[in-house]
């Protein structure tokens, strides 16, 4: 009887029965491309892994130029399973970015941004930018040589943007150079500003997905089945999460994330320094652009072009609004394929190039 009283007490305050009723009524479309629906949940799951492992690392990490490297070294060598937690944190960050890219392109090719889902797409685009900022800010925190000089190069690229470049560079670095102040600032972004911002946008994104449901491609509108969101879809999602944990554990155990050497601001930059893979296609593009293009700085033009592409990413659902316009549909398909192939090819070229 006491259990029933407790259940009723919680139900009155949390509306558990109402939520269970909504979950029981909710259905998910099943068609040939349903597999792509699972990558959104996979990305959210990996974000939760990031939060959990990040909290554990925070117990020992010290965000200063004098102690950051040694604290990570202590986590790896002295803390029980510390090396495993750090490796899972690093590998899950990379997998989260990969699944988010897959999710974004699948949404693009399935045209899941058609009305009334424009704001859902925009919130997802913001989340992509936030996740990339997570990767950029977290890369510096171990304060090793590679991270130090990669951050220096990355912030210098941001600094060449006309008019606002210099203020952006000083804002990111906390001064004119990459120093301990930069590390502390990036730590603040990584553990406070970005998680809080991401939580807001994730809440908005998930709420909009629940409000509008999952999009069904036009060619399947008359011939698709449905399955229960709970427990059918959730159980299938859970299988993906279990597989992700298995992959993370295998990667972390077989390929532990290396720490490298401590950063020395007075040492020369290592030869062939490269950013993380999700920046590599942009890095390689900027390397190939001539110093001068039509009398203008080539690097500036490249950065402005990437900024323009980022802007176009946000306004895609406001340009392509008509499901019946096959010509525009074809143009967007071609643009998507070209963008995807360009990212893949330039990333591979960036890895093999010296």
C-alpha positions as CSV (number, residue, x, y, z in Angstrom):
1,X,0.0,0.0,0.0
2,X,2.9,2.4,0.8
3,X,4.3,1.8,-2.7
4,X,1.0,2.7,-4.2
5,X,0.8,5.9,-2.1
6,X,4.3,6.8,-3.2
7,X,3.4,6.2,-6.8
8,X,0.3,8.3,-6.6
9,X,2.2,11.1,-4.8
10,X,4.8,11.2,-7.5
11,X,2.2,11.0,-10.3
12,X,0.3,14.0,-8.9
13,X,3.5,16.1,-8.9
14,X,5.3,14.8,-12.0
15,X,2.4,13.7,-14.2
16,X,4.0,10.3,-14.8
17,X,0.8,8.7,-16.0
18,X,0.3,11.5,-18.6
19,X,3.8,11.1,-19.9
20,X,3.4,7.3,-20.1
21,X,0.1,7.8,-22.0
22,X,1.8,10.1,-24.5
23,X,4.7,7.7,-24.9
24,X,2.2,4.9,-25.5
25,X,0.3,6.8,-28.1
26,X,3.4,8.1,-30.0
27,X,4.4,6.2,-33.1
28,X,7.4,6.2,-35.4
29,X,7.2,5.8,-39.2
30,X,8.9,2.7,-40.7
31,X,10.2,2.7,-44.3
32,X,13.3,2.0,-46.3
33,X,15.3,4.8,-44.8
34,X,14.2,4.5,-41.2
35,X,17.8,3.5,-40.2
36,X,18.8,7.2,-40.3
37,X,16.3,8.1,-37.5
38,X,18.6,6.4,-35.0
39,X,21.6,8.7,-35.5
40,X,20.0,11.6,-33.7
41,X,19.5,9.4,-30.6
42,X,23.0,8.0,-30.9
43,X,24.4,11.6,-30.9
44,X,22.4,12.4,-27.8
45,X,23.7,9.3,-26.1
46,X,27.3,10.1,-26.9
47,X,26.7,13.6,-25.5
48,X,25.6,12.0,-22.2
49,X,28.7,9.8,-22.2
50,X,30.7,13.1,-22.7
51,X,29.0,14.7,-19.7
52,X,29.4,11.6,-17.4
53,X,33.1,11.1,-18.2
54,X,33.8,14.8,-18.2
55,X,32.5,15.1,-14.7
56,X,34.8,12.3,-13.5
57,X,37.8,13.9,-15.2
58,X,36.9,17.3,-13.5
59,X,37.5,15.7,-10.1
60,X,41.3,15.6,-10.9
61,X,41.9,18.1,-13.7
62,X,43.5,21.5,-12.8
63,X,43.0,24.2,-15.5
64,X,46.3,26.1,-15.4
65,X,49.4,26.1,-17.6
66,X,51.5,25.0,-14.7
67,X,49.4,22.0,-13.6
68,X,47.1,21.0,-16.5
69,X,49.5,18.5,-18.2
70,X,50.6,17.0,-14.9
71,X,47.0,16.6,-13.7
72,X,46.1,14.7,-16.9
73,X,49.3,12.6,-16.5
74,X,48.2,11.8,-12.9
75,X,44.7,10.8,-14.2
76,X,46.3,8.4,-16.7
77,X,49.0,6.9,-14.4
78,X,47.7,7.1,-10.9
79,X,43.9,7.2,-10.9
80,X,42.2,3.8,-11.1
81,X,40.8,3.4,-14.6
82,X,41.6,7.1,-15.2
83,X,43.3,6.2,-18.5
84,X,40.1,4.4,-19.6
85,X,37.8,7.3,-18.6
86,X,40.0,9.8,-20.5
87,X,40.2,7.6,-23.6
88,X,36.4,7.1,-23.6
89,X,35.9,10.8,-23.2
90,X,38.2,11.6,-26.2
91,X,36.9,8.8,-28.4
92,X,33.3,9.5,-27.7
93,X,33.9,13.2,-28.6
94,X,35.1,12.1,-32.0
95,X,32.3,9.6,-32.5
96,X,29.7,12.2,-31.4
97,X,30.9,14.6,-34.1
98,X,30.9,11.8,-36.7
99,X,27.3,10.7,-35.8
100,X,26.2,14.4,-35.8
101,X,27.5,14.9,-39.3
102,X,25.8,11.7,-40.5
103,X,22.5,12.8,-38.8
104,X,22.8,16.3,-40.4
105,X,23.4,14.9,-43.9
106,X,20.6,12.3,-43.5
107,X,18.2,15.0,-42.5
108,X,19.3,17.1,-45.5
109,X,18.9,14.3,-48.1
110,X,15.5,13.2,-46.6
111,X,14.3,16.8,-46.7
112,X,13.3,16.6,-43.1
113,X,13.5,20.4,-42.8
114,X,10.3,21.0,-44.8
115,X,7.6,23.0,-43.1
116,X,6.8,23.0,-40.2
117,X,10.2,21.7,-39.2
118,X,12.4,24.7,-40.2
119,X,13.2,25.6,-36.6
120,X,14.1,22.0,-35.8
121,X,16.7,22.2,-38.5
122,X,18.0,25.6,-37.3
123,X,18.4,24.3,-33.7
124,X,20.3,21.3,-35.1
125,X,22.6,23.6,-37.1
126,X,23.3,25.5,-33.9
127,X,24.1,22.2,-32.1
128,X,26.6,21.3,-34.9
129,X,28.4,24.6,-34.3
130,X,28.3,24.1,-30.5
131,X,29.7,20.5,-30.8
132,X,32.6,21.6,-33.0
133,X,33.3,24.4,-30.5
134,X,33.4,21.6,-27.8
135,X,36.0,19.8,-29.8
136,X,38.1,22.9,-30.4
137,X,38.0,24.1,-26.8
138,X,38.6,20.6,-25.3
139,X,41.6,20.0,-27.5
140,X,43.8,22.5,-25.6
141,X,43.0,21.3,-22.1
142,X,45.7,18.6,-21.8
143,X,48.2,21.4,-22.5
144,X,50.4,19.3,-24.7
145,X,52.6,20.4,-27.6
146,X,50.3,19.4,-30.4
147,X,47.2,20.9,-28.8
148,X,49.1,24.2,-28.0
149,X,50.3,24.8,-31.6
150,X,47.0,23.6,-33.2
151,X,45.1,26.1,-31.0
152,X,47.6,28.8,-32.0
153,X,47.1,28.1,-35.7
154,X,43.3,27.8,-35.3
155,X,43.0,31.1,-33.5
156,X,45.3,32.8,-36.0
157,X,43.0,31.7,-38.8
158,X,40.0,33.3,-36.9
159,X,42.1,36.4,-36.5
160,X,42.5,37.1,-40.3
161,X,38.7,37.8,-40.7
162,X,38.4,41.4,-41.8
163,X,37.3,44.0,-39.1
164,X,36.2,41.5,-36.4
165,X,39.2,39.1,-36.7
166,X,41.5,40.8,-34.2
167,X,38.8,41.2,-31.5
168,X,37.8,37.6,-32.0
169,X,41.4,36.4,-31.6
170,X,41.9,38.4,-28.4
171,X,38.6,37.1,-27.1
172,X,39.6,33.5,-27.7
173,X,43.1,33.8,-26.4
174,X,42.5,36.2,-23.5
175,X,45.3,38.3,-24.9
176,X,47.6,38.5,-27.9
177,X,49.2,35.0,-27.5
178,X,48.2,31.5,-26.4
179,X,49.0,31.4,-22.7
180,X,47.7,30.1,-19.4
181,X,44.9,32.6,-19.7
182,X,43.8,30.9,-23.0
183,X,43.7,27.6,-21.2
184,X,41.6,28.9,-18.4
185,X,39.3,30.6,-20.8
186,X,38.9,27.5,-23.0
187,X,38.2,25.5,-19.8
188,X,35.4,27.8,-18.9
189,X,33.9,27.5,-22.4
190,X,34.3,23.7,-22.3
191,X,32.7,22.9,-18.9
192,X,30.3,25.8,-18.4
193,X,29.3,28.0,-21.3
194,X,29.1,25.3,-24.0
195,X,27.3,22.6,-21.9
196,X,24.7,25.2,-20.7
197,X,24.1,26.4,-24.3
198,X,24.0,22.8,-25.7
199,X,21.5,21.8,-23.0
200,X,19.1,24.6,-24.0
201,X,19.4,23.8,-27.7
202,X,19.1,20.0,-27.1
203,X,15.9,20.7,-25.1
204,X,14.5,22.8,-27.9
205,X,15.5,20.4,-30.6
206,X,14.1,17.3,-28.8
207,X,10.9,19.1,-27.9
208,X,10.3,20.1,-31.6
209,X,11.0,16.6,-32.8
210,X,8.4,15.3,-30.3
211,X,5.9,18.1,-31.4
212,X,6.2,17.6,-35.1
213,X,7.1,13.9,-35.2
214,X,9.6,12.3,-37.5
215,X,9.5,13.3,-41.2
216,X,8.4,10.8,-43.8
217,X,9.9,11.3,-47.3
218,X,7.3,12.2,-49.9
219,X,7.7,8.9,-51.9
220,X,6.8,6.9,-48.8
221,X,3.8,9.0,-47.6
222,X,1.3,6.6,-49.0
223,X,3.0,3.3,-48.2
224,X,4.7,3.3,-44.8
225,X,4.0,1.4,-41.6
226,X,4.3,2.6,-38.0
227,X,5.7,1.2,-34.8
228,X,5.3,2.2,-31.2
229,X,7.8,4.7,-29.9
230,X,7.8,2.9,-26.6
231,X,9.0,0.2,-26.3
232,X,9.8,-0.8,-29.9
233,X,11.7,2.3,-31.1
234,X,13.4,2.9,-27.7
235,X,14.6,-0.7,-27.5
236,X,16.1,-0.5,-31.0
237,X,17.7,2.8,-30.0
238,X,19.1,1.1,-26.9
239,X,20.7,-1.6,-29.1
240,X,22.6,1.2,-30.9
241,X,23.7,2.7,-27.6
242,X,25.0,-0.7,-26.4
243,X,26.9,-1.1,-29.6
244,X,28.3,2.4,-29.1
245,X,29.5,1.5,-25.6
246,X,31.2,-1.6,-27.1
247,X,32.9,0.4,-29.8
248,X,34.1,3.0,-27.3
249,X,35.4,0.4,-24.8
250,X,37.3,-1.4,-27.6
251,X,38.8,1.8,-29.0
252,X,39.7,3.1,-25.5
253,X,41.3,-0.3,-24.5
254,X,43.1,-1.0,-27.8
255,X,44.0,2.6,-28.7
256,X,44.4,4.6,-25.5
257,X,44.4,8.4,-26.2
258,X,48.0,9.6,-26.0
259,X,49.0,12.5,-23.9
260,X,52.2,13.5,-25.8
261,X,54.7,16.1,-24.6
262,X,54.0,19.1,-22.4
263,X,53.5,22.4,-24.3
264,X,56.5,24.7,-24.5
265,X,55.5,28.2,-25.8
266,X,59.1,28.9,-26.6
267,X,59.7,25.7,-28.6
268,X,59.3,25.7,-32.5
269,X,56.1,24.3,-33.9
270,X,56.3,20.5,-34.7
271,X,56.7,19.7,-38.4
272,X,53.5,18.8,-40.2
273,X,51.1,19.9,-37.5
274,X,47.5,19.2,-38.3
275,X,44.1,19.9,-36.6
276,X,41.5,17.2,-35.6
277,X,39.9,15.4,-38.5
278,X,36.7,17.5,-38.4
279,X,38.7,20.6,-39.2
280,X,41.0,18.9,-41.6
281,X,39.1,19.6,-44.8
282,X,39.0,23.3,-44.1
283,X,42.7,23.3,-43.1
284,X,43.7,21.6,-46.3
285,X,41.5,23.9,-48.4
286,X,43.2,27.0,-46.9
287,X,46.6,25.5,-47.6
288,X,45.8,25.1,-51.3
289,X,44.3,28.5,-51.8
290,X,46.9,30.9,-53.4
291,X,48.3,33.7,-51.3
292,X,46.6,36.2,-53.6
293,X,43.3,35.8,-55.5
294,X,42.3,38.7,-57.7
295,X,44.4,41.0,-55.5
296,X,42.8,39.8,-52.3
297,X,44.3,37.7,-49.5
298,X,43.5,34.0,-50.4
299,X,43.2,32.9,-46.8
300,X,40.7,35.6,-46.0
301,X,38.6,34.6,-49.0
302,X,38.7,31.0,-47.9
303,X,37.5,31.8,-44.4
304,X,34.8,34.1,-45.7
305,X,33.7,31.3,-48.1
306,X,33.4,28.9,-45.2
307,X,31.4,31.5,-43.2
308,X,29.1,31.9,-46.1
309,X,28.5,28.1,-46.3
310,X,27.8,28.1,-42.6
311,X,25.2,30.8,-43.2
312,X,23.6,28.9,-46.0
313,X,23.4,25.8,-43.7
314,X,21.1,27.8,-41.4
315,X,18.8,29.1,-44.2
316,X,18.4,25.9,-46.2
317,X,14.8,25.3,-45.0
318,X,13.8,28.8,-45.9
319,X,15.2,28.4,-49.5
320,X,13.9,24.9,-50.2
321,X,10.3,25.0,-49.1
322,X,8.4,23.3,-51.9
323,X,8.3,19.5,-52.0
324,X,6.8,19.6,-55.5
325,X,9.7,21.6,-57.0
326,X,11.8,18.7,-58.5
327,X,14.3,21.0,-60.2
328,X,15.2,22.6,-56.9
329,X,15.2,19.2,-55.2
330,X,17.8,18.0,-57.8
331,X,20.0,21.0,-57.3
332,X,20.0,20.6,-53.5
333,X,20.8,16.9,-53.9
334,X,23.7,17.7,-56.1
335,X,25.0,20.3,-53.7
336,X,24.7,17.9,-50.8
337,X,26.6,15.1,-52.6
338,X,29.3,17.6,-53.7
339,X,29.7,18.9,-50.1
340,X,29.8,15.4,-48.7
341,X,32.4,14.2,-51.2
342,X,34.4,17.3,-50.8
343,X,34.6,16.9,-47.0
344,X,35.5,13.2,-47.3
345,X,38.1,13.6,-50.0
346,X,39.8,16.7,-48.5
347,X,39.9,15.0,-45.1
348,X,41.7,12.0,-46.6
349,X,44.0,14.3,-48.6
350,X,44.8,16.2,-45.4
351,X,45.8,13.0,-43.7
352,X,48.1,11.7,-46.4
353,X,49.6,15.1,-47.4
354,X,52.9,16.2,-45.8
